Every structure is written in structure tokens, then in C-alpha cells.
Amino acid sequence: MNEKELRALVERMVAELAGQAPTPQVKGADYHPTQPEGTNTGCLDDISEIDLRQQYLVPNPRNGAAFQDLKRKTPARIGVGRAGARYKTITMLRVRADHAAAQDSVFSHVDEAFVDQNGWVFCQTLCADKDEYLTRPDRGRRFDEQNQQIIKNTFGVSPKVALVVGDGLSSAAIEANAPDCMEAIRAGLEGYGIQPGKVLFVKYCRVGASDHIGELTGAEVVCMLVGERPGLVTAESMSAYVTYKPYLGIPESKRTVISNIHRQGTTAVEAGAHVAELIKTMLEKKASGIDLKL
């Protein structure tokens, strides 16, 4: 190897280490275009919009009609076929897309403009940022003195019902479901002659924050809508945690939960109507969780 060839080799190695590897030269005879020149296919279809209940990828099934009927009852990844011993490409890409959506939902925030638009009162737990929220669940259950005062001003002393929306582990769940669900709850309560008052929004919220709210206000019932940990079926699942006279240290068994509130599960409006009826029952029977006999 002469000096010129050695110099070229060193330059190429340095470029590769710097992430600036030159584009390899392709001979004309090796070039095979994937589509005719001048063709514009536009944007790719969003595969996350495909309804998994309708997607059946098994070729030449023995009883396809029965299997498709089964799939319509669940978004589970069944009947996805295979390519040799592996998933098909579209299945692999959909898993990665759903995983990315779940990550985005956990690490993103509910826009404060969205909170203002819905007329909710903003407050924040002891968590300073998303990293602290994820690593210190205990700080997501408590409030500092300034936010304690906001909570007291919002609900007053000993309200019948304290309505709370918490971002939880899915901002997407709150933005997709909380407004409609909360409106249904409020309408239902008013129909039962219960005045719901203002709605509190809690940033960096854990379910246990409702216990601190109950202790600060003496609320008879605290109802919290919170974004749940997203999975690969949906990143928009919300739950309602309803507790009679919550206090710091209350057992988890004292909560009543309505889960899987999203467009593929229990719809937001349906869940809201059920929550309103549940709150009315709790006020009458003075119990929640395992103590509530429905």
C-alpha cells in the first residue's frame, strides 16, 4: 500500500467514526429502481389507524369466517399469520408503532392550554419534572403548601364531591377522554341534585394524590380521572378512581375503579354516566371499594 492509498484509508476511517461515511458508489448496472421515475406516492398510510379487530392476515384459512368473528371481539394480536418462523412485516411495524405511541404518551405532557380550554383549575404535585414523576411515585401523591392552598380554594370545606383530572401515565388518555367523561359526570350529578363544583387538574399525578386532596378538604367523595399506563393495544386508556372519604394511608381496597375508558373499551360518555350513578350510591351508602355492596 503506497502513501496515497494509506491516506485515503485513514480519511475514510475518520469519516466513518465521525458519522460522515461517504455514500458508497453504485454502478449503473447494479441500480434497480423500486418505482418508475416521476411517480409520487405521497405519504405512507398510518398503520396505527388499522383496527386490529378487522385485520386477519392468515392466507387460505381452514375456517376464516369463524376466526374473523372471534377477532371482532378482541384487539389481541391473533390471526396475524407469519413469514416463515417470523412475524409478517406489517405486524412487526405495527408493534413498533404502538410501542412508540405508548412511549410518547408517557413522556409527553397535557398542554396547559387544554386545561384552560376545559375550565379546569391547575395545580401540581411535588414532582418537578417527568423524570422525577416516573422515579419517585411518592412525590406524585403529595402537594406543597402553595398547591394545597389552590386545592382548598377550589373545593372549599367539606364538599360532597371533589372532581379531579390527573395526567397520570398517559397524557393521550386525558386529552382523548377526560373532557367528555367529566361533562357526563357533571350532567349526571346535576340530574341527581348534586352540585359538582369546579374541576381540579393535577400535573404529575398519582392515584394517591386523591387521598391528600380528601384530607385537605374533607370531601365526602373524591372522583379522579387519570391516564393509565399505556400498552400495545391502546395508549389512550383512562380510569376513574372513586373513594368515599379518602385520607392519607387509606387502603387501596377502599377505592372503586372503572377502568379501560377509551374508544375501544368503555366509551367516555358511558363511563361518565356510570361514575355519576356510582357517586350517588356512595353518598347514600357512605362506602366505597370492598365496603360498597352494590
C-alpha positions as CSV (number, residue, x, y, z in Angstrom):
1,M,0.0,0.0,0.0
2,N,1.5,3.3,-1.1
3,E,1.2,6.6,0.7
4,K,-1.8,7.8,-1.3
5,E,-3.8,4.6,-0.6
6,L,-2.9,4.8,3.1
7,R,-4.1,8.5,3.3
8,A,-7.4,7.5,1.6
9,L,-7.9,4.7,4.0
10,V,-7.2,6.9,7.1
11,E,-9.6,9.6,5.8
12,R,-12.3,7.0,5.2
13,M,-11.9,5.6,8.7
14,V,-12.0,9.1,10.3
15,A,-15.2,9.9,8.4
16,E,-16.9,6.7,9.5
17,L,-16.0,7.4,13.1
18,A,-17.4,10.9,12.8
19,G,-20.7,9.5,11.4
20,Q,-19.9,11.0,8.0
21,A,-19.2,7.9,6.0
22,P,-19.3,8.7,2.3
23,T,-22.1,7.4,0.2
24,P,-21.0,4.2,-1.5
25,Q,-20.7,4.4,-5.2
26,V,-23.2,2.3,-7.1
27,K,-22.5,1.1,-10.6
28,G,-25.2,1.8,-13.2
29,A,-25.6,-1.9,-13.9
30,D,-26.4,-2.5,-10.2
31,Y,-29.2,0.1,-9.9
32,H,-32.7,-1.2,-10.0
33,P,-35.4,1.5,-9.2
34,T,-38.2,0.4,-6.9
35,Q,-40.8,2.5,-8.8
36,P,-41.0,4.3,-12.2
37,E,-39.3,7.6,-12.4
38,G,-41.7,10.6,-11.8
39,T,-44.1,8.6,-9.7
40,N,-45.1,10.3,-6.5
41,T,-46.7,8.0,-3.9
42,G,-47.2,10.7,-1.3
43,C,-47.3,9.9,2.4
44,L,-47.3,6.3,3.7
45,D,-50.6,5.1,5.2
46,D,-50.7,5.3,9.0
47,I,-50.7,1.6,10.0
48,S,-51.7,2.6,13.6
49,E,-55.1,3.5,12.2
50,I,-55.9,-0.1,11.2
51,D,-58.4,-1.7,13.5
52,L,-56.8,-4.8,14.9
53,R,-60.2,-6.4,15.2
54,Q,-60.6,-6.3,11.5
55,Q,-57.0,-7.3,10.5
56,Y,-56.8,-11.0,9.6
57,L,-53.6,-12.0,7.9
58,V,-53.7,-15.8,7.6
59,P,-53.8,-16.9,4.0
60,N,-56.1,-19.7,3.0
61,P,-57.6,-20.3,6.5
62,R,-59.5,-23.5,7.2
63,N,-62.3,-21.6,8.9
64,G,-61.7,-17.9,8.2
65,A,-65.2,-16.7,8.9
66,A,-65.2,-18.2,12.4
67,F,-61.8,-16.8,13.2
68,Q,-62.7,-13.3,11.9
69,D,-65.8,-13.4,14.1
70,L,-63.5,-14.2,17.1
71,K,-61.2,-11.3,16.2
72,R,-64.0,-8.8,16.2
73,K,-64.4,-9.4,19.9
74,T,-60.8,-8.6,20.9
75,P,-57.9,-6.3,19.7
76,A,-55.4,-9.1,20.7
77,R,-52.8,-9.9,18.1
78,I,-54.2,-13.2,16.9
79,G,-54.6,-14.4,13.3
80,V,-51.6,-12.3,12.2
81,G,-50.1,-15.0,10.1
82,R,-46.3,-15.5,9.7
83,A,-43.4,-15.3,7.3
84,G,-41.5,-18.5,7.9
85,A,-40.8,-18.5,11.7
86,R,-41.3,-14.8,12.0
87,Y,-44.0,-12.1,12.1
88,K,-45.0,-10.5,8.9
89,T,-43.6,-7.1,8.2
90,I,-46.8,-5.3,8.8
91,T,-47.3,-7.0,12.2
92,M,-43.7,-6.1,13.3
93,L,-44.2,-2.5,12.2
94,R,-47.5,-2.2,14.0
95,V,-46.0,-3.5,17.2
96,R,-43.2,-0.9,16.9
97,A,-45.7,1.9,16.1
98,D,-47.9,1.0,19.1
99,H,-44.8,0.9,21.4
100,A,-43.7,4.3,20.1
101,A,-47.2,5.7,20.8
102,A,-47.1,4.3,24.3
103,Q,-43.7,5.9,24.9
104,D,-44.9,9.2,23.5
105,S,-47.9,9.2,25.8
106,V,-45.9,8.5,28.9
107,F,-43.2,11.2,28.2
108,S,-45.4,13.9,26.9
109,H,-47.5,16.5,28.9
110,V,-51.1,17.6,28.8
111,D,-51.0,21.0,27.3
112,E,-51.8,23.8,29.8
113,A,-53.9,25.4,27.1
114,F,-56.0,22.3,27.0
115,V,-56.6,22.6,30.8
116,D,-57.6,26.2,30.4
117,Q,-59.9,25.4,27.5
118,N,-61.8,23.0,29.7
119,G,-62.0,25.4,32.6
120,W,-60.1,23.2,35.0
121,V,-58.1,24.6,37.9
122,F,-54.4,23.8,37.5
123,C,-52.2,22.5,40.3
124,Q,-49.1,20.3,40.6
125,T,-47.7,17.6,42.9
126,L,-44.3,17.7,44.5
127,C,-42.7,16.4,41.3
128,A,-40.6,18.9,39.5
129,D,-40.5,17.2,36.1
130,K,-41.4,14.0,34.3
131,D,-38.2,12.1,35.3
132,E,-38.9,12.7,38.9
133,Y,-42.6,11.7,38.5
134,L,-41.5,8.4,36.9
135,T,-38.8,7.6,39.5
136,R,-40.5,9.0,42.7
137,P,-44.1,7.9,42.8
138,D,-44.4,9.1,46.4
139,R,-43.9,12.7,45.3
140,G,-46.7,12.3,42.8
141,R,-49.1,11.7,45.8
142,R,-48.4,14.9,47.7
143,F,-48.7,18.7,47.3
144,D,-46.6,21.6,48.6
145,E,-48.2,24.4,50.6
146,Q,-48.9,26.6,47.6
147,N,-50.7,23.9,45.8
148,Q,-52.5,22.8,48.9
149,Q,-54.0,26.3,49.1
150,I,-55.1,26.1,45.5
151,I,-56.9,22.8,46.3
152,K,-58.6,24.3,49.3
153,N,-59.7,27.4,47.4
154,T,-61.1,25.2,44.6
155,F,-63.2,22.8,46.7
156,G,-63.8,24.7,49.9
157,V,-64.6,22.9,53.1
158,S,-66.3,19.5,53.3
159,P,-67.7,19.4,49.7
160,K,-69.9,16.5,48.8
161,V,-67.9,15.7,45.7
162,A,-64.4,16.7,44.6
163,L,-63.9,16.1,40.8
164,V,-60.2,15.7,39.8
165,V,-58.4,15.0,36.5
166,G,-54.8,13.8,36.8
167,D,-52.5,13.3,33.8
168,G,-51.1,10.1,35.3
169,L,-49.1,7.9,32.9
170,S,-50.9,8.8,29.7
171,S,-51.4,12.4,28.5
172,A,-53.1,11.0,25.4
173,A,-55.7,9.2,27.5
174,I,-56.7,12.5,29.2
175,E,-56.8,14.5,26.0
176,A,-58.9,11.8,24.3
177,N,-61.4,11.0,27.1
178,A,-61.4,13.3,30.1
179,P,-63.5,16.3,28.7
180,D,-66.4,14.1,27.5
181,C,-66.3,11.9,30.6
182,M,-66.2,14.8,33.0
183,E,-69.1,16.5,31.3
184,A,-71.1,13.3,31.6
185,I,-70.2,13.0,35.3
186,R,-71.3,16.6,35.9
187,A,-74.5,16.3,34.0
188,G,-75.3,13.1,35.8
189,L,-74.7,14.6,39.2
190,E,-76.8,17.6,38.5
191,G,-79.6,15.3,37.4
192,Y,-79.4,13.7,40.9
193,G,-79.5,17.1,42.5
194,I,-75.8,17.1,43.4
195,Q,-73.8,20.3,42.5
196,P,-70.3,19.2,41.4
197,G,-68.4,22.5,41.6
198,K,-65.1,23.2,39.9
199,V,-62.8,20.5,38.4
200,L,-59.2,20.3,39.6
201,F,-56.4,19.3,37.2
202,V,-53.3,17.7,38.7
203,K,-50.0,17.6,36.9
204,Y,-47.6,14.7,37.6
205,C,-50.5,12.9,39.3
206,R,-50.6,9.5,41.0
207,V,-53.8,8.0,42.2
208,G,-52.8,8.5,45.8
209,A,-53.0,12.3,45.3
210,S,-56.7,11.9,45.8
211,D,-56.1,10.9,49.4
212,H,-54.2,14.1,50.1
213,I,-57.0,16.1,48.4
214,G,-59.6,14.3,50.6
215,E,-57.6,15.0,53.8
216,L,-57.1,18.7,52.8
217,T,-60.7,19.4,52.0
218,G,-62.8,16.8,54.0
219,A,-64.5,15.9,50.7
220,E,-67.2,13.2,51.2
221,V,-66.3,11.6,47.8
222,V,-63.2,12.2,45.6
223,C,-63.5,11.2,42.0
224,M,-60.3,11.2,40.0
225,L,-59.9,10.6,36.2
226,V,-56.4,9.5,35.5
227,G,-54.4,8.3,32.5
228,E,-53.3,4.7,32.8
229,R,-50.0,3.1,31.9
230,P,-50.3,2.6,28.1
231,G,-49.9,-0.8,26.5
232,L,-49.6,-2.1,22.9
233,V,-53.4,-2.2,22.4
234,T,-54.0,1.5,23.1
235,A,-52.2,4.5,24.6
236,E,-55.5,6.2,25.4
237,S,-56.8,4.2,28.3
238,M,-58.2,6.2,31.3
239,S,-59.6,5.0,34.6
240,A,-61.9,6.6,37.2
241,Y,-60.9,6.1,40.9
242,V,-63.7,7.0,43.2
243,T,-63.2,6.9,47.0
244,Y,-65.5,7.7,49.9
245,K,-63.9,10.0,52.5
246,P,-60.2,9.3,51.4
247,Y,-57.4,10.1,53.7
248,L,-53.6,9.6,53.8
249,G,-52.9,6.0,54.2
250,I,-56.3,4.7,53.2
251,P,-56.1,1.0,52.0
252,E,-56.3,0.6,48.2
253,S,-59.2,-1.8,48.8
254,K,-61.4,1.2,49.7
255,R,-61.3,2.6,46.2
256,T,-63.8,1.7,43.4
257,V,-62.3,1.7,39.9
258,I,-63.8,2.0,36.5
259,S,-61.1,1.0,34.1
260,N,-60.5,0.7,30.3
261,I,-62.2,4.0,29.4
262,H,-61.3,4.6,25.8
263,R,-62.9,4.3,22.3
264,Q,-62.2,0.5,22.1
265,G,-63.4,-0.2,25.6
266,T,-66.0,1.7,27.8
267,T,-66.6,5.0,26.0
268,A,-66.0,8.2,27.9
269,V,-69.7,9.3,28.0
270,E,-70.9,5.9,29.1
271,A,-68.3,5.7,31.8
272,G,-69.2,9.2,33.0
273,A,-72.8,8.3,33.4
274,H,-71.8,5.2,35.4
275,V,-69.5,7.2,37.6
276,A,-72.2,9.8,38.4
277,E,-74.5,7.0,39.5
278,L,-71.7,5.4,41.5
279,I,-71.0,8.7,43.3
280,K,-74.7,9.0,44.2
281,T,-74.7,5.4,45.6
282,M,-71.6,6.1,47.6
283,L,-73.1,9.2,49.2
284,E,-76.2,7.2,50.1
285,K,-74.4,4.1,51.4
286,K,-71.4,6.0,52.8
287,A,-68.9,3.5,51.5
288,S,-66.6,2.6,48.5
289,G,-64.4,-0.2,47.4
290,I,-65.0,-3.5,49.1
291,D,-67.3,-1.9,51.6
292,L,-69.7,-0.9,48.9
293,K,-72.4,-3.5,48.4
294,L,-74.0,-2.9,45.0
